[in-house]
Amino acid sequence: NASSFYYNYSTIEIDRSYGLMNNKFQVTIQPYFSALYEMGDNGLVVAKRDGSSKYEYVNAKGETQISAMYEGADSFKDGVAVVVLSKKFGAIDKSGNMIIQPTYEYGLANMGEGLIAFGDKNGKMGILDKKGNMIQAALYKDLGSVNDGLILCSSKGEKYGYLDTKGAIVIPEMYYDAYPFYEGYAWVSQSKDYEDIKYMSIDKSNQVMF
């Protein structure tokens, strides 16, 4: 098996072992890891070795850069990665320093641009910055990643709108289906009937463009 290329590298699988290949099709890590994620934006990859229950971060040559200590770990995005220690979620920087202490029981997710989504016991989500400061309280049933400076959101999971990176509502929750913004535009729908759904294109001021 092989993944798509992320930052010029593809994760490959041979006989249930994982390695890394660059975009010149040269294998830079022979397939000997029991787990290997996609390349992060800082040149590090989440890895787990045979016989180990912990995850670490290695470079494109397979050399350990952040020691194996995590029960769970995600790829780096905008210099931040979510990790799990003692069954709780936190976040680290590219040097392995803990920037959000592992105190969150209900999950963290890297949204990009230095923002982290957190969950609470009620199944709602809020937003932290990469220092752990709260940007938005846990009010949302669904939060997307930061795309084109805006965040797809839904407080009840019924209709969707968009927030900015400070947590302010930019477009109210008025669409039954919506996609992230890309280069200033997003596809949205006000159709309730998914068997006959119609989409339109809006700009960031919520004006219908097409």
Secondary structure, DSSP 8 states (H G I E B T S, - for coil): -B---BTTEEEEEETTEEEEEETTS-EEEEEEEEEE----TTS-EEEEETT--SEEEE-TTS-EEEEEEESEE---BTTEEEEEETTEEEEEETTS-EEEEEEESS-EEEEETTEEEEE-TTS-EEEEETTS-EEEEEEESEEEEEETTEEEEESSSSSEEEEETTS-EEEEEEESEE---BTTEEEEE--S-GGG---EEEETT--B--
